[in-house]
Structures are given as structure tokens and as C-alpha cells.
């Protein structure tokens, strides 16, 4: 079965710990059911997520996210086939996006719209490379 990767960004609406916990709970439940894996990088001003899995399941998941009122300004950043999953062990890895991600000022000034696919892939490659230090929290 072919595997696809999709990366999107959005702006959280009503972001707080309870909202984030709900998103992660929903994502992990649905993703496990639909053979989707991936990672969610988040903080109060930005969500950046990679979804991996069968094409139809990835597209259906993205469609559901676009309808979710906890996300605004949803932008597709990348969608293509891939040879292997980066986050195959995680129904949804959660990373709270500390200092290594763009600053709030850069996000507000539109850095996401200036970033190409390679820039978004670099974010997830860094996260994937650091999975050993993250532990099992995001599984």
C-alpha cells in the first residue's frame, strides 16, 4: 500500500490545555483506527502537523481538520507519496514547539507563507531525529 505525507499549518482558535488535550485524544483515536501516524507541533499561535498513511485516509483526516472549528486559517503545505513513515510508531506525536521553531513575531509576519516544502520537512526531520529524547509521551 502506498504511503502519503501531508503537512498543513493552522492557527489555533481558543487554545488552552483542555483544547489541546481534546485534539490529541481525538487525533490518536481516529488515527489508530485509520492507520494514520504523524506529529503535531503546537503552541498558542500555530499548529503544524504531518499526517502519514494511505492516501484516502490522509485526505479524509485533513478534510475533517479543515472543518474543525479549533483550527482557523488551515493551509496545505505539502502532500505527496513517500517511501517510509517518519513517525510510524506514533498515532500522533505531540511536540510543544519550544525555541527551535520560528518565533511568534516571525509567525505573525507571515514566515509560514514564505517557507517552502523543504523548510517544513526540516521541522519534522528535526523532530523525528529527536524522538528518542521525547520518549513515549506522544504515542
C-alpha positions in Angstrom: 0.0 0.0 0.0 1.3 3.4 -0.9 2.1 5.9 1.9 1.5 9.6 1.7 2.6 12.5 3.7 0.6 15.7 4.2 1.8 18.8 6.1 -0.6 21.6 7.0 -0.4 24.6 9.2 -3.2 26.4 11.1 -3.9 28.9 13.8 -5.4 27.6 17.0 -8.8 29.0 18.0 -9.4 29.1 21.7 -6.1 27.5 22.6 -5.7 26.1 26.1 -4.5 22.9 27.6 -8.1 21.4 27.6 -8.4 22.2 23.9 -5.0 20.7 23.1 -5.8 17.6 25.1 -9.1 17.1 23.2 -7.3 17.5 19.9 -4.7 14.9 20.8 -7.2 12.5 22.2 -9.4 12.8 19.0 -6.3 12.5 16.8 -4.9 9.4 18.5 -8.2 7.6 18.5 -9.1 8.4 14.8 -5.5 7.9 13.6 -5.2 4.5 15.2 -8.4 3.5 13.6 -7.5 4.8 10.1 -3.8 3.7 10.0 -2.6 7.3 10.2 0.6 8.3 12.0 2.2 11.7 12.4 3.3 14.6 14.6 1.7 17.8 15.8 3.9 20.8 16.6 1.8 23.3 18.5 1.8 26.3 20.6 -0.7 29.2 21.2 0.0 30.8 17.8 0.5 27.9 15.4 -0.2 24.3 14.7 2.0 22.5 12.2 1.1 18.8 11.6 2.4 16.0 9.5 0.0 13.2 8.7 1.2 9.9 7.2 -0.7 6.9 5.8 -2.9 5.7 3.0 -3.9 8.4 0.6 -7.6 8.3 1.1 -7.3 8.2 4.9 -4.8 11.1 5.0 -7.1 13.2 2.7 -10.2 12.3 4.8 -8.3 13.3 8.0 -7.2 16.6 6.5 -10.8 17.3 5.4 -12.0 16.6 9.0 -9.3 19.0 10.3 -10.4 21.8 7.9 -14.0 21.5 9.3 -12.8 21.5 12.9 -13.5 24.9 14.5 -10.5 24.6 16.7 -8.4 25.3 13.6 -8.5 28.6 11.6 -6.5 29.6 8.5 -5.8 26.0 7.6 -3.2 25.9 4.8 -2.0 22.8 3.0 1.8 23.0 2.8 2.7 19.6 1.3 1.1 16.4 0.0 2.9 13.6 -1.8 3.8 10.0 -1.7 6.7 8.9 0.4 8.9 5.8 0.8 8.6 5.5 4.6 6.8 7.0 7.5 8.8 9.4 9.7 6.5 8.8 12.7 5.4 5.2 12.2 5.4 4.4 16.0 3.2 7.4 16.9 -0.6 7.7 16.3 0.1 11.4 17.0 3.4 12.6 18.5 2.9 15.9 20.3 5.7 18.5 20.4 5.1 21.7 22.3 7.3 23.7 19.9 9.8 25.4 22.1 12.5 27.7 21.0 13.7 25.7 17.9 10.6 26.8 15.9 10.0 30.2 14.3 9.4 33.0 16.8 5.9 34.3 17.4 7.0 37.5 15.7 8.1 35.6 12.6 4.8 33.7 12.5 2.8 36.9 12.8 4.9 38.4 10.0 4.0 35.5 7.6 7.1 33.3 7.7 4.9 30.2 7.1 3.8 31.6 3.7 7.5 32.2 2.8 8.6 28.7 3.8 8.8 26.1 1.1 8.3 22.4 1.4 12.0 21.8 2.4 11.5 24.2 5.4 8.5 22.3 6.7 10.2 18.9 6.1 13.2 20.2 8.1 10.9 20.8 11.1 9.7 17.2 11.0 13.1 15.8 10.3 14.4 17.5 13.4 11.5 16.2 15.4 12.0 12.7 14.0 15.7 12.8 14.8 15.0 13.8 18.4 12.2 11.2 19.0 14.5 9.1 21.3 14.7 12.0 23.7 11.0 12.7 23.6 10.1 9.3 24.9 6.7 7.6 24.7 4.5 10.5 25.8 3.2 11.1 22.3 2.3 7.5 21.5 
